Amino acid sequence: MPTVTIKPSGKTQTVESGASILDAILAAGEPMEVKCDRDAKCESCHIFVLEGRKSLAKMGRPESEKLDSIIGVGSKSRLACQCILGTEDVTIELLGALSG
């Protein structure tokens, strides 16, 4: 089971492979408002994936299109609701106001 490390808090959460990073963030008790139905229609779960990106499911078209419309997106940007975990550990960074 992969472990998700959440920065800047340093919290970690172990979850089943196939879970989303959003599931791990919420299970760890991090404050994150989810404004859509986990269908890449909002930007509230925009994160940076610092380590373990290759273990995540590939980015789909809805996520890619949403990221194209967000200010501040970089090469490490993903939507936590769309990041499905594989078997490797992942380190992420919550952005701005999302990091509590």
Biopython code that builds the backbone (N, CA, C, O; Angstrom):
import numpy as np
from Bio.PDB.StructureBuilder import StructureBuilder

atoms = [
    (1, "MET", "N", (0.836, -1.180, 0.000)),
    (1, "MET", "CA", (0.000, 0.000, 0.000)),
    (1, "MET", "C", (0.885, 1.249, 0.000)),
    (1, "MET", "O", (1.824, 1.354, 0.788)),
    (2, "PRO", "N", (0.574, 2.189, -0.891)),
    (2, "PRO", "CA", (1.391, 3.394, -0.965)),
    (2, "PRO", "C", (1.101, 4.363, 0.187)),
    (2, "PRO", "O", (-0.001, 4.401, 0.734)),
    (3, "THR", "N", (2.113, 5.131, 0.527)),
    (3, "THR", "CA", (1.981, 6.179, 1.528)),
    (3, "THR", "C", (2.081, 7.521, 0.828)),
    (3, "THR", "O", (2.972, 7.741, 0.008)),
    (4, "VAL", "N", (1.161, 8.416, 1.156)),
    (4, "VAL", "CA", (1.170, 9.771, 0.618)),
    (4, "VAL", "C", (1.682, 10.694, 1.719)),
    (4, "VAL", "O", (1.117, 10.745, 2.812)),
    (5, "THR", "N", (2.760, 11.426, 1.420)),
    (5, "THR", "CA", (3.295, 12.437, 2.332)),
    (5, "THR", "C", (2.797, 13.784, 1.864)),
    (5, "THR", "O", (2.920, 14.128, 0.688)),
    (6, "ILE", "N", (2.233, 14.551, 2.789)),
    (6, "ILE", "CA", (1.583, 15.813, 2.455)),
    (6, "ILE", "C", (2.395, 16.967, 3.026)),
    (6, "ILE", "O", (2.587, 17.065, 4.238)),
    (7, "LYS", "N", (2.861, 17.826, 2.154)),
    (7, "LYS", "CA", (3.601, 19.017, 2.576)),
    (7, "LYS", "C", (2.682, 20.215, 2.457)),
    (7, "LYS", "O", (1.820, 20.195, 1.578)),
    (8, "PRO", "N", (2.789, 21.228, 3.243)),
    (8, "PRO", "CA", (3.864, 21.477, 4.189)),
    (8, "PRO", "C", (3.658, 20.862, 5.569)),
    (8, "PRO", "O", (4.547, 20.971, 6.414)),
    (9, "SER", "N", (2.518, 20.218, 5.831)),
    (9, "SER", "CA", (2.243, 19.714, 7.184)),
    (9, "SER", "C", (3.136, 18.537, 7.580)),
    (9, "SER", "O", (3.421, 18.348, 8.762)),
    (10, "GLY", "N", (3.576, 17.751, 6.603)),
    (10, "GLY", "CA", (4.371, 16.573, 6.905)),
    (10, "GLY", "C", (3.544, 15.352, 7.279)),
    (10, "GLY", "O", (4.101, 14.299, 7.590)),
    (11, "LYS", "N", (2.215, 15.480, 7.253)),
    (11, "LYS", "CA", (1.361, 14.333, 7.557)),
    (11, "LYS", "C", (1.557, 13.248, 6.508)),
    (11, "LYS", "O", (1.858, 13.535, 5.350)),
    (12, "THR", "N", (1.382, 12.000, 6.927)),
    (12, "THR", "CA", (1.428, 10.880, 5.993)),
    (12, "THR", "C", (0.148, 10.078, 6.138)),
    (12, "THR", "O", (-0.465, 10.026, 7.204)),
    (13, "GLN", "N", (-0.234, 9.455, 5.032)),
    (13, "GLN", "CA", (-1.436, 8.616, 5.037)),
    (13, "GLN", "C", (-1.195, 7.436, 4.112)),
    (13, "GLN", "O", (-0.844, 7.617, 2.946)),
    (14, "THR", "N", (-1.382, 6.234, 4.626)),
    (14, "THR", "CA", (-1.279, 5.026, 3.820)),
    (14, "THR", "C", (-2.670, 4.663, 3.334)),
    (14, "THR", "O", (-3.623, 4.620, 4.112)),
    (15, "VAL", "N", (-2.777, 4.401, 2.030)),
    (15, "VAL", "CA", (-4.064, 4.066, 1.421)),
    (15, "VAL", "C", (-3.882, 2.901, 0.463)),
    (15, "VAL", "O", (-2.757, 2.539, 0.116)),
    (16, "GLU", "N", (-4.972, 2.330, 0.048)),
    (16, "GLU", "CA", (-4.943, 1.222, -0.910)),
    (16, "GLU", "C", (-4.527, 1.728, -2.290)),
    (16, "GLU", "O", (-4.861, 2.852, -2.665)),
    (17, "SER", "N", (-3.811, 0.915, -3.036)),
    (17, "SER", "CA", (-3.561, 1.220, -4.446)),
    (17, "SER", "C", (-4.919, 1.335, -5.124)),
    (17, "SER", "O", (-5.827, 0.558, -4.830)),
    (18, "GLY", "N", (-5.063, 2.295, -6.024)),
    (18, "GLY", "CA", (-6.335, 2.527, -6.691)),
    (18, "GLY", "C", (-7.152, 3.640, -6.054)),
    (18, "GLY", "O", (-8.138, 4.096, -6.633)),
    (19, "ALA", "N", (-6.747, 4.084, -4.860)),
    (19, "ALA", "CA", (-7.399, 5.233, -4.227)),
    (19, "ALA", "C", (-6.861, 6.503, -4.867)),
    (19, "ALA", "O", (-5.806, 6.486, -5.502)),
    (20, "SER", "N", (-7.578, 7.592, -4.703)),
    (20, "SER", "CA", (-7.088, 8.866, -5.234)),
    (20, "SER", "C", (-6.249, 9.579, -4.176)),
    (20, "SER", "O", (-6.354, 9.297, -2.983)),
    (21, "ILE", "N", (-5.426, 10.493, -4.635)),
    (21, "ILE", "CA", (-4.677, 11.321, -3.690)),
    (21, "ILE", "C", (-5.651, 12.137, -2.842)),
    (21, "ILE", "O", (-5.386, 12.385, -1.666)),
    (22, "LEU", "N", (-6.761, 12.551, -3.418)),
    (22, "LEU", "CA", (-7.762, 13.281, -2.643)),
    (22, "LEU", "C", (-8.251, 12.433, -1.470)),
    (22, "LEU", "O", (-8.429, 12.948, -0.367)),
    (23, "ASP", "N", (-8.467, 11.153, -1.698)),
    (23, "ASP", "CA", (-8.878, 10.261, -0.608)),
    (23, "ASP", "C", (-7.845, 10.280, 0.518)),
    (23, "ASP", "O", (-8.203, 10.329, 1.694)),
    (24, "ALA", "N", (-6.568, 10.239, 0.155)),
    (24, "ALA", "CA", (-5.491, 10.246, 1.152)),
    (24, "ALA", "C", (-5.449, 11.573, 1.904)),
    (24, "ALA", "O", (-5.270, 11.586, 3.122)),
    (25, "ILE", "N", (-5.610, 12.682, 1.197)),
    (25, "ILE", "CA", (-5.589, 14.006, 1.825)),
    (25, "ILE", "C", (-6.706, 14.114, 2.861)),
    (25, "ILE", "O", (-6.475, 14.551, 3.989)),
    (26, "LEU", "N", (-7.904, 13.717, 2.476)),
    (26, "LEU", "CA", (-9.044, 13.803, 3.385)),
    (26, "LEU", "C", (-8.897, 12.833, 4.563)),
    (26, "LEU", "O", (-9.246, 13.176, 5.693)),
    (27, "ALA", "N", (-8.387, 11.636, 4.307)),
    (27, "ALA", "CA", (-8.181, 10.655, 5.377)),
    (27, "ALA", "C", (-7.147, 11.148, 6.387)),
    (27, "ALA", "O", (-7.220, 10.814, 7.570)),
    (28, "ALA", "N", (-6.185, 11.942, 5.918)),
    (28, "ALA", "CA", (-5.150, 12.486, 6.803)),
    (28, "ALA", "C", (-5.672, 13.669, 7.627)),
    (28, "ALA", "O", (-4.977, 14.166, 8.513)),
    (29, "GLY", "N", (-6.881, 14.111, 7.336)),
    (29, "GLY", "CA", (-7.468, 15.210, 8.094)),
    (29, "GLY", "C", (-7.051, 16.586, 7.614)),
    (29, "GLY", "O", (-7.222, 17.574, 8.328)),
    (30, "GLU", "N", (-6.503, 16.658, 6.406)),
    (30, "GLU", "CA", (-6.126, 17.957, 5.847)),
    (30, "GLU", "C", (-7.373, 18.698, 5.393)),
    (30, "GLU", "O", (-8.306, 18.087, 4.872)),
    (31, "PRO", "N", (-7.395, 20.017, 5.590)),
    (31, "PRO", "CA", (-8.555, 20.784, 5.153)),
    (31, "PRO", "C", (-8.534, 20.988, 3.642)),
    (31, "PRO", "O", (-7.645, 21.661, 3.120)),
    (32, "MET", "N", (-9.491, 20.421, 2.949)),
    (32, "MET", "CA", (-9.596, 20.613, 1.508)),
    (32, "MET", "C", (-11.066, 20.588, 1.134)),
    (32, "MET", "O", (-11.763, 19.595, 1.341)),
    (33, "GLU", "N", (-11.518, 21.693, 0.586)),
    (33, "GLU", "CA", (-12.896, 21.787, 0.126)),
    (33, "GLU", "C", (-12.973, 21.194, -1.281)),
    (33, "GLU", "O", (-12.169, 21.529, -2.151)),
    (34, "VAL", "N", (-13.925, 20.332, -1.489)),
    (34, "VAL", "CA", (-14.127, 19.727, -2.801)),
    (34, "VAL", "C", (-15.390, 20.347, -3.382)),
    (34, "VAL", "O", (-16.485, 20.160, -2.851)),
    (35, "LYS", "N", (-15.231, 21.086, -4.474)),
    (35, "LYS", "CA", (-16.341, 21.864, -5.012)),
    (35, "LYS", "C", (-17.066, 21.186, -6.171)),
    (35, "LYS", "O", (-18.083, 21.698, -6.640)),
    (36, "CYS", "N", (-16.569, 20.057, -6.636)),
    (36, "CYS", "CA", (-17.251, 19.335, -7.710)),
    (36, "CYS", "C", (-17.424, 17.881, -7.277)),
    (36, "CYS", "O", (-17.132, 17.536, -6.132)),
    (37, "ASP", "N", (-17.882, 17.056, -8.155)),
    (37, "ASP", "CA", (-18.105, 15.645, -7.835)),
    (37, "ASP", "C", (-16.915, 14.777, -8.203)),
    (37, "ASP", "O", (-17.075, 13.647, -8.664)),
    (38, "ARG", "N", (-15.705, 15.320, -7.993)),
    (38, "ARG", "CA", (-14.466, 14.599, -8.319)),
    (38, "ARG", "C", (-14.380, 14.289, -9.813)),
    (38, "ARG", "O", (-13.887, 13.236, -10.218)),
    (39, "ASP", "N", (-14.870, 15.223, -10.616)),
    (39, "ASP", "CA", (-14.883, 14.991, -12.055)),
    (39, "ASP", "C", (-14.077, 16.038, -12.837)),
    (39, "ASP", "O", (-14.355, 16.294, -14.009)),
    (40, "ALA", "N", (-13.082, 16.638, -12.181)),
    (40, "ALA", "CA", (-12.149, 17.581, -12.823)),
    (40, "ALA", "C", (-12.857, 18.821, -13.362)),
    (40, "ALA", "O", (-12.442, 19.379, -14.378)),
    (41, "LYS", "N", (-13.912, 19.249, -12.695)),
    (41, "LYS", "CA", (-14.640, 20.433, -13.161)),
    (41, "LYS", "C", (-14.308, 21.684, -12.357)),
    (41, "LYS", "O", (-14.744, 22.779, -12.713)),
    (42, "CYS", "N", (-13.541, 21.538, -11.274)),
    (42, "CYS", "CA", (-13.140, 22.706, -10.496)),
    (42, "CYS", "C", (-11.634, 22.610, -10.252)),
    (42, "CYS", "O", (-10.986, 21.664, -10.701)),
    (43, "GLU", "N", (-11.099, 23.567, -9.558)),
    (43, "GLU", "CA", (-9.660, 23.575, -9.316)),
    (43, "GLU", "C", (-9.334, 23.491, -7.827)),
    (43, "GLU", "O", (-8.194, 23.724, -7.425)),
    (44, "SER", "N", (-10.327, 23.162, -7.015)),
    (44, "SER", "CA", (-10.134, 23.210, -5.564)),
    (44, "SER", "C", (-9.125, 22.177, -5.052)),
    (44, "SER", "O", (-8.595, 22.344, -3.953)),
    (45, "CYS", "N", (-8.852, 21.132, -5.805)),
    (45, "CYS", "CA", (-7.900, 20.117, -5.341)),
    (45, "CYS", "C", (-6.592, 20.136, -6.143)),
    (45, "CYS", "O", (-5.908, 19.118, -6.245)),
    (46, "HIS", "N", (-6.252, 21.299, -6.708)),
    (46, "HIS", "CA", (-4.995, 21.457, -7.440)),
    (46, "HIS", "C", (-3.826, 21.298, -6.467)),
    (46, "HIS", "O", (-3.757, 21.989, -5.451)),
    (47, "ILE", "N", (-2.924, 20.395, -6.782)),
    (47, "ILE", "CA", (-1.747, 20.104, -5.954)),
    (47, "ILE", "C", (-0.510, 20.038, -6.833)),
    (47, "ILE", "O", (-0.607, 20.008, -8.059)),
    (48, "PHE", "N", (0.658, 20.016, -6.193)),
    (48, "PHE", "CA", (1.908, 19.691, -6.872)),
    (48, "PHE", "C", (2.330, 18.305, -6.403)),
    (48, "PHE", "O", (2.320, 18.023, -5.205)),
    (49, "VAL", "N", (2.697, 17.450, -7.334)),
    (49, "VAL", "CA", (3.229, 16.131, -7.008)),
    (49, "VAL", "C", (4.750, 16.260, -7.055)),
    (49, "VAL", "O", (5.334, 16.447, -8.123)),
    (50, "LEU", "N", (5.382, 16.158, -5.891)),
    (50, "LEU", "CA", (6.821, 16.372, -5.781)),
    (50, "LEU", "C", (7.619, 15.110, -6.052)),
    (50, "LEU", "O", (8.688, 15.170, -6.659)),
    (51, "GLU", "N", (7.117, 13.979, -5.614)),
    (51, "GLU", "CA", (7.795, 12.690, -5.814)),
    (51, "GLU", "C", (6.754, 11.618, -6.090)),
    (51, "GLU", "O", (5.649, 11.657, -5.549)),
    (52, "GLY", "N", (7.115, 10.659, -6.938)),
    (52, "GLY", "CA", (6.253, 9.520, -7.204)),
    (52, "GLY", "C", (5.287, 9.699, -8.357)),
    (52, "GLY", "O", (4.346, 8.917, -8.493)),
    (53, "ARG", "N", (5.494, 10.709, -9.191)),
    (53, "ARG", "CA", (4.556, 10.973, -10.300)),
    (53, "ARG", "C", (4.397, 9.798, -11.248)),
    (53, "ARG", "O", (3.308, 9.569, -11.773)),
    (54, "LYS", "N", (5.468, 9.051, -11.471)),
    (54, "LYS", "CA", (5.403, 7.951, -12.438)),
    (54, "LYS", "C", (4.511, 6.812, -11.965)),
    (54, "LYS", "O", (4.066, 5.994, -12.770)),
    (55, "SER", "N", (4.252, 6.756, -10.675)),
    (55, "SER", "CA", (3.404, 5.704, -10.134)),
    (55, "SER", "C", (1.913, 6.033, -10.276)),
    (55, "SER", "O", (1.067, 5.154, -10.115)),
    (56, "LEU", "N", (1.592, 7.287, -10.574)),
    (56, "LEU", "CA", (0.200, 7.702, -10.680)),
    (56, "LEU", "C", (-0.386, 7.340, -12.038)),
    (56, "LEU", "O", (0.339, 7.209, -13.025)),
    (57, "ALA", "N", (-1.693, 7.180, -12.076)),
    (57, "ALA", "CA", (-2.378, 6.962, -13.352)),
    (57, "ALA", "C", (-2.131, 8.169, -14.252)),
    (57, "ALA", "O", (-1.986, 9.294, -13.774)),
    (58, "LYS", "N", (-2.085, 7.926, -15.543)),
    (58, "LYS", "CA", (-1.857, 9.012, -16.496)),
    (58, "LYS", "C", (-2.986, 10.027, -16.448)),
    (58, "LYS", "O", (-4.129, 9.708, -16.117)),
    (59, "MET", "N", (-2.629, 11.260, -16.789)),
    (59, "MET", "CA", (-3.597, 12.342, -16.796)),
    (59, "MET", "C", (-4.557, 12.169, -17.960)),
    (59, "MET", "O", (-4.142, 11.966, -19.101)),
    (60, "GLY", "N", (-5.844, 12.252, -17.658)),
    (60, "GLY", "CA", (-6.868, 12.153, -18.688)),
    (60, "GLY", "C", (-7.190, 13.517, -19.277)),
    (60, "GLY", "O", (-6.732, 14.549, -18.786)),
    (61, "ARG", "N", (-7.975, 13.502, -20.321)),
    (61, "ARG", "CA", (-8.326, 14.737, -21.023)),
    (61, "ARG", "C", (-9.055, 15.755, -20.134)),
    (61, "ARG", "O", (-8.706, 16.935, -20.170)),
    (62, "PRO", "N", (-10.063, 15.341, -19.331)),
    (62, "PRO", "CA", (-10.742, 16.335, -18.496)),
    (62, "PRO", "C", (-9.781, 17.057, -17.537)),
    (62, "PRO", "O", (-9.867, 18.272, -17.360)),
    (63, "GLU", "N", (-8.870, 16.295, -16.924)),
    (63, "GLU", "CA", (-7.901, 16.902, -16.006)),
    (63, "GLU", "C", (-6.966, 17.843, -16.755)),
    (63, "GLU", "O", (-6.705, 18.957, -16.299)),
    (64, "SER", "N", (-6.473, 17.405, -17.879)),
    (64, "SER", "CA", (-5.567, 18.229, -18.682)),
    (64, "SER", "C", (-6.229, 19.542, -19.098)),
    (64, "SER", "O", (-5.618, 20.607, -19.017)),
    (65, "GLU", "N", (-7.479, 19.454, -19.543)),
    (65, "GLU", "CA", (-8.195, 20.652, -19.966)),
    (65, "GLU", "C", (-8.442, 21.600, -18.794)),
    (65, "GLU", "O", (-8.338, 22.815, -18.956)),
    (66, "LYS", "N", (-8.766, 21.068, -17.626)),
    (66, "LYS", "CA", (-8.987, 21.917, -16.453)),
    (66, "LYS", "C", (-7.679, 22.580, -16.035)),
    (66, "LYS", "O", (-7.665, 23.773, -15.730)),
    (67, "LEU", "N", (-6.587, 21.832, -16.015)),
    (67, "LEU", "CA", (-5.297, 22.413, -15.635)),
    (67, "LEU", "C", (-4.881, 23.523, -16.593)),
    (67, "LEU", "O", (-4.252, 24.497, -16.177)),
    (68, "ASP", "N", (-5.223, 23.386, -17.862)),
    (68, "ASP", "CA", (-4.901, 24.424, -18.845)),
    (68, "ASP", "C", (-5.579, 25.750, -18.515)),
    (68, "ASP", "O", (-5.134, 26.799, -18.981)),
    (69, "SER", "N", (-6.646, 25.722, -17.721)),
    (69, "SER", "CA", (-7.400, 26.940, -17.422)),
    (69, "SER", "C", (-7.054, 27.546, -16.061)),
    (69, "SER", "O", (-7.635, 28.559, -15.671)),
    (70, "ILE", "N", (-6.115, 26.935, -15.336)),
    (70, "ILE", "CA", (-5.791, 27.377, -13.982)),
    (70, "ILE", "C", (-4.508, 28.210, -13.994)),
    (70, "ILE", "O", (-3.523, 27.839, -14.632)),
    (71, "ILE", "N", (-4.530, 29.334, -13.287)),
    (71, "ILE", "CA", (-3.331, 30.154, -13.122)),
    (71, "ILE", "C", (-2.417, 29.485, -12.100)),
    (71, "ILE", "O", (-2.889, 28.974, -11.084)),
    (72, "GLY", "N", (-1.117, 29.487, -12.364)),
    (72, "GLY", "CA", (-0.156, 28.934, -11.420)),
    (72, "GLY", "C", (0.158, 27.469, -11.632)),
    (72, "GLY", "O", (0.802, 26.845, -10.788)),
    (73, "VAL", "N", (-0.283, 26.914, -12.736)),
    (73, "VAL", "CA", (-0.024, 25.501, -13.036)),
    (73, "VAL", "C", (1.424, 25.340, -13.477)),
    (73, "VAL", "O", (1.959, 26.174, -14.208)),
    (74, "GLY", "N", (2.050, 24.261, -13.027)),
    (74, "GLY", "CA", (3.410, 23.936, -13.425)),
    (74, "GLY", "C", (3.499, 22.490, -13.857)),
    (74, "GLY", "O", (2.490, 21.790, -13.942)),
    (75, "SER", "N", (4.701, 22.052, -14.126)),
    (75, "SER", "CA", (4.903, 20.688, -14.612)),
    (75, "SER", "C", (4.551, 19.629, -13.569)),
    (75, "SER", "O", (4.347, 18.465, -13.914)),
    (76, "LYS", "N", (4.479, 20.021, -12.305)),
    (76, "LYS", "CA", (4.150, 19.074, -11.234)),
    (76, "LYS", "C", (2.682, 19.133, -10.832)),
    (76, "LYS", "O", (2.267, 18.447, -9.897)),
    (77, "SER", "N", (1.893, 19.949, -11.531)),
    (77, "SER", "CA", (0.485, 20.137, -11.185)),
    (77, "SER", "C", (-0.364, 18.925, -11.543)),
    (77, "SER", "O", (-0.190, 18.299, -12.589)),
    (78, "ARG", "N", (-1.281, 18.618, -10.644)),
    (78, "ARG", "CA", (-2.311, 17.610, -10.881)),
    (78, "ARG", "C", (-3.537, 17.998, -10.084)),
    (78, "ARG", "O", (-3.468, 18.842, -9.191)),
    (79, "LEU", "N", (-4.649, 17.385, -10.405)),
    (79, "LEU", "CA", (-5.850, 17.500, -9.590)),
    (79, "LEU", "C", (-5.911, 16.254, -8.715)),
    (79, "LEU", "O", (-5.917, 15.133, -9.224)),
    (80, "ALA", "N", (-5.954, 16.447, -7.410)),
    (80, "ALA", "CA", (-5.892, 15.319, -6.473)),
    (80, "ALA", "C", (-7.023, 14.325, -6.694)),
    (80, "ALA", "O", (-6.852, 13.128, -6.462)),
    (81, "CYS", "N", (-8.177, 14.813, -7.141)),
    (81, "CYS", "CA", (-9.311, 13.915, -7.361)),
    (81, "CYS", "C", (-9.074, 12.976, -8.533)),
    (81, "CYS", "O", (-9.719, 11.932, -8.629)),
    (82, "GLN", "N", (-8.166, 13.329, -9.415)),
    (82, "GLN", "CA", (-7.909, 12.539, -10.614)),
    (82, "GLN", "C", (-6.646, 11.687, -10.515)),
    (82, "GLN", "O", (-6.395, 10.854, -11.386)),
    (83, "CYS", "N", (-5.855, 11.885, -9.474)),
    (83, "CYS", "CA", (-4.598, 11.145, -9.298)),
    (83, "CYS", "C", (-4.870, 9.815, -8.617)),
    (83, "CYS", "O", (-5.085, 9.764, -7.406)),
    (84, "ILE", "N", (-4.860, 8.753, -9.383)),
    (84, "ILE", "CA", (-5.075, 7.417, -8.839)),
    (84, "ILE", "C", (-3.721, 6.799, -8.521)),
    (84, "ILE", "O", (-2.828, 6.730, -9.366)),
    (85, "LEU", "N", (-3.597, 6.353, -7.277)),
    (85, "LEU", "CA", (-2.324, 5.832, -6.792)),
    (85, "LEU", "C", (-2.032, 4.433, -7.310)),
    (85, "LEU", "O", (-2.918, 3.587, -7.432)),
    (86, "GLY", "N", (-0.763, 4.225, -7.608)),
    (86, "GLY", "CA", (-0.264, 2.903, -7.963)),
    (86, "GLY", "C", (0.276, 2.240, -6.708)),
    (86, "GLY", "O", (-0.389, 2.223, -5.672)),
    (87, "THR", "N", (1.485, 1.693, -6.802)),
    (87, "THR", "CA", (2.060, 0.975, -5.666)),
    (87, "THR", "C", (3.184, 1.730, -4.978)),
    (87, "THR", "O", (3.641, 1.313, -3.914)),
    (88, "GLU", "N", (3.640, 2.830, -5.560)),
    (88, "GLU", "CA", (4.770, 3.581, -5.012)),
    (88, "GLU", "C", (4.298, 4.710, -4.104)),
    (88, "GLU", "O", (3.182, 5.210, -4.247)),
    (89, "ASP", "N", (5.160, 5.109, -3.164)),
    (89, "ASP", "CA", (4.877, 6.241, -2.292)),
    (89, "ASP", "C", (4.910, 7.535, -3.094)),
    (89, "ASP", "O", (5.615, 7.635, -4.098)),
    (90, "VAL", "N", (4.146, 8.519, -2.645)),
    (90, "VAL", "CA", (4.014, 9.798, -3.344)),
    (90, "VAL", "C", (4.140, 10.925, -2.317)),
    (90, "VAL", "O", (3.639, 10.820, -1.198)),
    (91, "THR", "N", (4.817, 12.004, -2.718)),
    (91, "THR", "CA", (4.893, 13.215, -1.896)),
    (91, "THR", "C", (4.230, 14.340, -2.666)),
    (91, "THR", "O", (4.540, 14.580, -3.833)),
    (92, "ILE", "N", (3.306, 15.032, -1.992)),
    (92, "ILE", "CA", (2.577, 16.124, -2.638)),
    (92, "ILE", "C", (2.712, 17.403, -1.821)),
    (92, "ILE", "O", (3.104, 17.379, -0.654)),
    (93, "GLU", "N", (2.379, 18.516, -2.461)),
    (93, "GLU", "CA", (2.340, 19.801, -1.767)),
    (93, "GLU", "C", (0.964, 20.410, -1.985)),
    (93, "GLU", "O", (0.501, 20.563, -3.115)),
    (94, "LEU", "N", (0.324, 20.753, -0.873)),
    (94, "LEU", "CA", (-0.935, 21.479, -0.951)),
    (94, "LEU", "C", (-0.613, 22.928, -1.242)),
    (94, "LEU", "O", (0.387, 23.457, -0.757)),
    (95, "LEU", "N", (-1.442, 23.562, -2.020)),
    (95, "LEU", "CA", (-1.136, 24.907, -2.502)),
    (95, "LEU", "C", (-1.907, 25.983, -1.763)),
    (95, "LEU", "O", (-3.080, 25.805, -1.435)),
    (96, "GLY", "N", (-1.248, 27.095, -1.504)),
    (96, "GLY", "CA", (-1.865, 28.301, -0.968)),
    (96, "GLY", "C", (-2.759, 28.080, 0.214)),
    (96, "GLY", "O", (-2.361, 27.468, 1.205)),
    (97, "ALA", "N", (-3.976, 28.581, 0.112)),
    (97, "ALA", "CA", (-4.939, 28.524, 1.216)),
    (97, "ALA", "C", (-5.322, 27.102, 1.573)),
    (97, "ALA", "O", (-5.807, 26.850, 2.676)),
    (98, "LEU", "N", (-5.110, 26.164, 0.653)),
    (98, "LEU", "CA", (-5.485, 24.769, 0.927)),
    (98, "LEU", "C", (-4.634, 24.150, 1.997)),
    (98, "LEU", "O", (-5.044, 23.169, 2.618)),
    (99, "SER", "N", (-3.442, 24.701, 2.235)),
    (99, "SER", "CA", (-2.536, 24.082, 3.187)),
    (99, "SER", "C", (-2.808, 24.496, 4.622)),
    (99, "SER", "O", (-1.993, 24.246, 5.510)),
    (100, "GLY", "N", (-3.956, 25.131, 4.855)),
    (100, "GLY", "CA", (-4.378, 25.429, 6.206)),
    (100, "GLY", "C", (-3.610, 26.576, 6.783)),
    (100, "GLY", "O", (-3.845, 26.961, 7.929)),
]
sb = StructureBuilder()
sb.init_structure("model")
sb.init_model(0)
sb.init_chain("A")
sb.init_seg("    ")
for serial, (resi, resn, name, xyz) in enumerate(atoms, 1):
    if name == "N":
        sb.init_residue(resn, " ", resi, " ")
    sb.init_atom(name, np.array(xyz, "f"), 0.0, 1.0, " ", f" {name:<3s}", serial, name[0])
structure = sb.get_structure()
